[in-house]
Amino acid sequence: MSKRIFHLVQAMNTVTVISFVIFCLHVCSHHGLAESESAALTIVQQEDENGVTVEEEKGEDQPDKVVSNDDPFHPTHEWQAVKEGQAIPAGLHVRMNLETGSREAKLMDGENEFKYWQDGDRQGMMNMDKKQFSLEELKRALKDFKTTELDDTDLQREAEVKKKFKTYEELKKDFNDINMDIKTDGEIIEDMIGKLRDKDLERDNLLTTLTDLEYYLHQIDNAVLFKDMGGIPYILKIMNMTQDEDLQMEAAMVLGAATSSNPKVQIGALEEGALQLLIRLVSIHSSTGLRRKVMFCISTLCRHFPFAQKRFLELGGLSAIGKVFEESGTEKLRIKVVAFLNDLLVEKKVTEENLNSDKSSDLEKLKQYNSVPLLESMKEQGWCEKIPTLLQVSDHDSREHVLNAMKTLVNSCRNNFIQTSITLHSLRTEYIELALEEDDGDYFSNMVTLIDSLIQDIKRKEEL
């Protein structure tokens, strides 16, 4: 009996060992298959019809299988089960759980939350710690966002914003109003000429109009528009008819601004008789301030305009401006007169020096200047004696104008300038001392050079 029991126990042990061996072989076979499958796993990214990126998992011996993007795998540093057909990012640590028979995956030890991925030419970094959302989740969140109503705090903030800023319609209205007020320079000048025509315009408004007009007419195109619109006669009328000196002076500034370096307006003003009026005012008006403004107009009208210069002589302009040397208290006006005459003489000299005989325009220009006997008229009317008298002025700039004029006239006025030798040497000594004290610039040194040059020219003529 005991021997039979012993054989029974031995048989049961043998069966148990055999069963255990069979079980181990079965487990090992599945484990080997899992390793081969995990080694062959690849991640293929595709886009569905909605433009959402999905991932497809393929094995070497498996048919292609489309993977849903509704339940993406989010790897962490803890082992997680991988569902059937679920795609996993490349580079994870994958194993087979012997107890459950399912695959598990996690991040490699020491890696951070970012994983590198590559699919053909496409590549990038994937944030493993950040939760990803499926297409359905995004749609639900967007739907909830659209249907969410503003609470009291949001409504209050919206009201504050509306108070602080204008609406789009209000801004459009403001811009339209601004555009309605914008005018071109031509329209502004036309409005100003309309005011000049208004006989009932108040004196202060007229003065303001003239001041604004002077500003606009410094631009050549605006000055031409002013002439073409017939504005010059109204300016001459103000200068001629009114007894208001301020209005006359401002009108003179308008005319001077319009004719400055503007041949079309120079011609227009000359045709309107501006030169006659200006010569009359400079010769008979009692106001030295107004006469200086008038001299400015005469200068801008005649500069680089030989025909106007000739007309100036014919109208007795040289004699008229010469009378200011007979009046006391007109030193500044005399300096302006001398500077004006010197500019005209220099113009002709520069034209002669730069003459290109091959250009018909240069020959015609020189012919026009030769028709203006300015130098001869000045000698006849005693300007060789008048100009040196201004060397006694104390203002340095005024002296410079006088010295430059004498330098220009030295060939024609040598006999008269010889008598100024003592004065010139005295001025030379004065400017040498000032040059020694000069810290910034070389103005006084240049004055010494100018005087030396003039003295040498006078001596050279004496020798001849």
C-alpha positions in Angstrom: 0.0 0.0 0.0 2.8 2.5 0.9 4.7 1.5 -2.2 1.7 2.3 -4.4 1.3 5.7 -2.8 5.0 6.4 -3.5 4.6 5.6 -7.2 1.5 7.8 -7.4 3.3 10.8 -5.9 6.3 10.3 -8.2 4.0 10.2 -11.2 2.3 13.5 -10.1 5.7 15.2 -9.7 6.7 14.1 -13.2 3.5 15.5 -14.7 4.1 18.8 -12.8 7.7 19.1 -14.1 6.6 18.4 -17.7 3.7 21.0 -17.4 6.1 23.6 -16.1 8.6 22.9 -18.9 5.8 23.2 -21.5 4.6 26.5 -19.9 8.1 27.9 -20.0 8.6 27.0 -23.6 5.3 28.6 -24.5 6.2 31.8 -22.7 9.6 32.0 -24.3 8.2 31.6 -27.7 5.8 34.5 -27.2 8.6 36.6 -25.7 10.8 36.1 -28.8 7.9 37.0 -31.1 7.3 40.2 -29.1 10.9 41.2 -29.4 10.9 40.6 -33.1 7.7 42.6 -33.5 9.0 45.5 -31.3 12.3 45.6 -33.3 10.3 45.8 -36.5 7.9 48.5 -35.4 7.9 51.8 -37.3 5.9 55.1 -37.0 4.3 56.4 -40.2 2.6 59.8 -40.0 -0.3 60.6 -42.3 -2.9 63.3 -42.7 -6.6 62.4 -42.7 -9.1 64.2 -44.9 -9.6 66.9 -42.2 -5.9 67.8 -42.2 -5.2 66.1 -38.8 -2.0 64.2 -38.5 -2.5 60.5 -37.5 0.1 57.8 -36.9 0.2 54.3 -38.5 2.0 51.3 -37.0 3.5 48.7 -39.2 5.4 45.4 -38.6 7.5 43.6 -41.1 5.0 40.8 -41.6 1.9 42.7 -40.8 -0.5 44.4 -43.3 -0.8 48.2 -43.2 -3.2 49.2 -40.5 -4.8 52.7 -40.1 -4.4 53.9 -36.6 -7.0 56.1 -35.0 -5.9 59.4 -33.6 -8.6 59.5 -31.0 -6.4 57.8 -28.4 -2.8 58.7 -28.9 -0.1 57.1 -26.7 1.5 59.5 -24.2 4.8 58.1 -23.0 6.1 58.9 -19.5 8.9 57.5 -17.4 6.5 54.8 -16.1 5.6 51.6 -17.9 2.3 51.9 -19.8 0.4 49.2 -21.7 0.3 49.8 -25.5 -3.1 49.0 -26.9 -3.6 46.9 -30.0 -3.0 49.1 -33.1 -1.9 52.1 -31.0 1.0 54.1 -32.5 4.0 54.9 -30.2 6.8 57.5 -30.9 10.1 56.2 -32.0 12.9 55.8 -29.4 10.9 54.4 -26.5 11.9 51.5 -24.3 9.4 48.7 -25.2 9.0 45.3 -23.4 6.6 42.4 -23.2 4.7 42.0 -19.9 5.0 38.2 -19.2 2.1 38.3 -16.8 -0.4 40.0 -19.0 1.1 39.1 -22.4 0.7 42.8 -23.6 3.4 45.2 -24.8 4.4 48.1 -22.6 6.5 51.2 -23.3 8.0 54.1 -21.5 10.6 56.9 -22.0 14.2 55.9 -21.9 15.9 56.5 -18.6 17.5 60.0 -18.4 15.5 61.5 -21.3 13.4 64.7 -20.9 9.9 65.3 -22.1 11.0 66.1 -25.7 11.4 63.4 -28.3 12.9 63.7 -31.8 10.8 62.3 -34.7 11.5 61.9 -38.4 9.4 60.7 -41.3 11.1 60.9 -44.6 12.0 64.6 -45.1 9.8 65.6 -42.2 11.3 66.0 -38.8 10.8 67.8 -35.5 10.5 67.6 -31.7 7.6 66.1 -29.8 6.7 67.3 -26.3 6.0 64.1 -24.3 4.8 65.8 -21.1 2.3 68.0 -22.8 -1.1 66.5 -23.3 -2.2 66.2 -26.9 -5.7 66.5 -28.0 -7.6 64.5 -30.6 -9.6 66.0 -33.3 -12.9 65.2 -31.6 -11.6 66.8 -28.3 -10.7 70.0 -30.2 -14.1 70.2 -31.9 -15.9 69.8 -28.6 -13.7 72.5 -26.9 -14.3 74.9 -29.8 -18.0 74.3 -29.7 -18.1 75.0 -25.9 -16.0 78.1 -26.5 -18.4 79.5 -29.0 -21.4 78.9 -26.8 -19.9 80.3 -23.6 -21.7 83.5 -22.5 -19.9 86.5 -21.1 -20.2 86.9 -17.4 -20.7 90.3 -15.5 -16.9 90.9 -15.3 -16.5 90.5 -19.1 -19.5 92.8 -19.8 -18.1 95.4 -17.5 -14.7 95.3 -19.1 -16.3 95.5 -22.6 -18.2 98.7 -21.5 -15.0 100.2 -20.2 -13.2 99.5 -23.5 -16.1 101.1 -25.5 -15.8 104.2 -23.3 -12.1 104.5 -23.8 -11.9 103.8 -27.6 -14.1 104.9 -30.6 -16.0 102.4 -32.7 -15.1 101.7 -36.3 -18.0 103.8 -37.6 -17.0 106.7 -35.4 -13.4 106.5 -36.7 -14.7 106.4 -40.3 -16.7 109.5 -39.7 -13.8 111.4 -38.2 -11.5 110.5 -41.2 -14.2 111.6 -43.6 -14.4 114.9 -41.8 -10.6 115.3 -42.0 -10.5 114.6 -45.7 -13.2 117.2 -46.3 -11.0 119.8 -44.8 -7.8 118.9 -46.7 -7.1 121.3 -49.6 -4.3 121.5 -52.1 -1.9 124.4 -52.2 -3.6 125.6 -55.4 -7.0 125.7 -53.6 -5.5 127.5 -50.6 -3.9 130.1 -52.9 -7.1 130.6 -54.8 -9.0 131.2 -51.5 -6.3 133.8 -50.5 -6.7 135.6 -53.7 -10.4 135.7 -53.1 -9.8 137.4 -49.8 -7.5 139.9 -51.5 -10.4 140.8 -53.8 -12.7 141.3 -50.8 -12.9 145.1 -50.3 -14.7 144.6 -47.0 -12.0 142.3 -45.5 -10.8 143.6 -42.2 -7.3 145.0 -41.9 -6.1 142.3 -39.4 -7.4 139.5 -41.6 -5.8 141.0 -44.7 -2.4 141.2 -42.8 -2.8 137.6 -41.8 -3.6 136.6 -45.4 -0.5 138.3 -46.7 1.7 136.6 -44.1 0.3 133.2 -45.0 0.6 134.0 -48.7 4.3 134.8 -48.3 4.9 131.4 -46.8 3.2 129.5 -49.7 4.9 131.6 -52.4 8.4 130.6 -51.4 7.7 127.4 -53.4 8.3 128.1 -57.1 5.2 126.1 -58.3 2.9 127.9 -55.9 4.3 131.3 -57.0 3.6 130.4 -60.6 0.0 129.4 -59.7 -0.4 132.7 -57.9 0.8 134.6 -61.0 -1.4 132.5 -63.4 -4.5 133.1 -61.1 -4.0 136.9 -61.4 -2.7 137.5 -57.9 0.1 140.0 -58.7 -2.1 143.0 -59.4 -3.8 142.8 -56.0 -0.4 142.8 -54.3 0.7 145.9 -56.3 -2.6 147.6 -55.4 -2.0 147.1 -51.7 1.5 148.5 -52.0 0.3 151.5 -54.0 -3.0 152.5 -52.5 -2.9 151.9 -48.8 -1.3 154.2 -46.3 -0.8 151.3 -43.9 2.9 150.8 -43.7 2.6 147.3 -42.2 0.4 146.1 -45.0 2.7 147.7 -47.6 5.7 145.9 -46.1 4.0 142.6 -45.9 2.8 143.0 -49.5 6.4 143.7 -50.6 7.6 140.5 -48.9 4.9 138.6 -50.8 6.1 140.0 -54.1 9.7 139.4 -53.2 9.0 135.7 -52.2 7.1 135.1 -55.5 9.8 136.6 -57.8 12.8 135.1 -56.1 14.7 132.8 -58.5 11.4 132.4 -60.5 11.7 133.6 -64.1 8.0 133.1 -65.0 6.9 135.3 -62.1 9.6 137.8 -62.8 8.3 138.3 -66.3 4.7 138.4 -65.0 5.6 141.1 -62.4 7.5 143.2 -64.9 4.5 143.0 -67.3 2.2 144.2 -64.6 4.3 147.3 -64.0 5.8 146.2 -60.7 9.3 147.8 -61.4 7.8 151.3 -61.9 6.0 151.1 -58.6 9.0 149.8 -56.7 11.3 152.5 -58.0 8.8 155.2 -57.1 8.4 153.9 -53.5 12.1 153.6 -52.9 12.7 157.1 -54.0 9.8 159.0 -52.3 8.6 157.0 -49.3 9.6 158.3 -45.9 9.8 154.9 -44.2 13.3 153.4 -44.3 11.9 150.1 -43.2 9.5 150.0 -46.1 12.2 151.1 -48.6 14.5 148.2 -47.4 11.6 145.8 -48.2 11.2 147.5 -51.6 14.9 147.1 -52.3 14.5 143.4 -51.6 11.7 143.3 -54.2 13.8 145.2 -56.8 16.7 142.7 -56.2 14.6 139.6 -56.6 12.9 141.0 -59.7 16.2 142.0 -61.5 18.6 139.2 -60.5 19.5 136.9 -63.4 17.1 138.9 -65.6 19.0 141.2 -67.9 15.9 142.6 -69.5 14.6 143.8 -66.1 18.0 145.3 -65.3 18.0 147.3 -68.5 14.4 148.4 -67.8 15.6 149.4 -64.3 18.1 151.8 -65.8 15.7 153.1 -68.4 13.2 154.0 -65.6 15.8 155.9 -63.6 16.2 153.3 -61.0 19.9 153.9 -60.5 19.4 157.6 -59.9 16.5 156.8 -57.5 18.5 154.5 -55.3 21.4 156.8 -55.4 19.4 159.5 -53.5 19.5 157.4 -50.3 23.2 158.5 -50.0 22.0 162.1 -49.6 19.8 161.2 -46.6 20.9 160.7 -43.0 20.1 157.6 -41.1 20.0 155.4 -44.2 23.2 153.4 -43.7 21.5 150.0 -43.7 19.6 150.9 -46.8 22.7 152.1 -48.5 24.4 148.8 -47.8 21.5 146.9 -49.4 21.8 149.2 -52.5 25.5 148.6 -52.8 25.1 144.8 -52.4 22.4 144.8 -55.1 24.6 146.6 -57.6 27.6 144.4 -56.9 25.5 141.3 -57.4 24.4 142.6 -60.9 28.0 143.3 -61.8 29.2 139.9 -60.6 26.5 138.2 -62.7 27.8 139.7 -65.9 31.4 138.9 -65.0 30.6 135.2 -64.3 28.7 135.0 -67.5 31.7 136.3 -69.4 34.1 133.9 -67.6 31.9 130.8 -68.1 31.0 131.6 -71.7 30.9 128.6 -74.1 31.1 130.0 -77.6 29.7 126.7 -79.0 26.4 127.3 -77.1 24.0 129.7 -78.7 22.2 130.1 -75.4 25.4 131.4 -73.7 26.0 133.8 -76.6 22.5 135.1 -76.4 22.7 135.5 -72.6 26.0 137.5 -72.9 24.4 139.6 -75.6 21.6 140.5 -73.2 24.0 141.4 -70.4 26.1 143.6 -72.8 23.0 145.5 -73.6 22.8 146.7 -69.9 25.2 149.6 -69.5 25.3 149.3 -65.7 29.0 149.9 -65.1 29.1 152.9 -67.4 26.0 154.4 -65.7 27.5 153.9 -62.3 30.7 155.7 -63.2 28.7 158.6 -64.7 26.5 159.0 -61.6 29.4 159.1 -59.2 29.1 155.6 -57.6 32.9 155.4 -57.5 32.8 158.2 -54.8 29.7 157.0 -53.0 30.7 153.5 -52.2 34.0 154.1 -50.3 32.1 156.4 -47.9 30.5 153.3 -46.4 33.9 152.1 -45.1 33.3 154.2 -42.0 30.4 152.0 -40.8 31.1 149.9 -37.7 29.2 146.8 -38.7 31.6 144.1 -40.0 29.1 142.5 -42.5 28.4 145.9 -44.0 32.1 146.6 -44.4 32.5 143.2 -46.1 29.8 144.2 -48.7 31.5 147.5 -49.3 35.0 145.9 -49.7 33.6 143.3 -52.2 31.9 146.0 -54.2 35.2 148.0 -54.3 37.0 144.8 -55.4 34.6 144.4 -58.3 34.9 148.1 -59.3 38.6 148.5 -58.8 39.5 148.5 -62.5 36.9 151.2 -63.3 37.3 153.3 -60.1 41.0 153.2 -59.5 41.5 156.9 -59.2 38.8 157.3 -56.6 39.9 154.2 -54.6 43.5 155.5 -54.3 42.2 158.1 -51.9 41.0 155.4 -49.5 44.4 153.9 -48.9 44.8 155.3 -45.4 41.3 154.0 -44.5 42.1 150.6 -45.9 45.4 150.3 -44.0 43.6 151.3 -40.8 41.0 148.6 -41.3 43.7 146.1 -42.0 45.4 146.8 -38.7 42.1 146.5 -36.9 41.3 143.2 -38.4 44.8 141.8 -37.8 44.3 142.4 -34.1 40.8 140.9 -34.2 42.2 137.9 -36.1 44.7 137.3 -33.3 42.0 137.2 -30.7 39.7 135.0 -32.9 39.1 131.6 -31.2 36.5 130.1 -33.5 36.5 130.5 -37.3 38.6 132.6 -39.6 36.2 135.5 -40.4 38.6 138.3 -39.4 41.5 136.5 -41.1 39.5 136.5 -44.3 38.7 140.2 -43.9 42.5 140.8 -43.7 43.0 138.8 -46.9 40.3 140.7 -48.7 41.7 144.1 -47.7 45.2 143.0 -48.8 43.9 141.9 -52.1 42.2 145.2 -52.7 45.3 147.2 -51.7 47.4 145.2 -54.1 44.9 145.7 -56.9 45.0 149.5 -56.3 48.8 149.6 -56.3 49.0 147.5 -59.4 46.8 150.0 -61.2 49.0 152.8 -59.9 52.0 151.2 -61.5 50.2 150.9 -64.8 
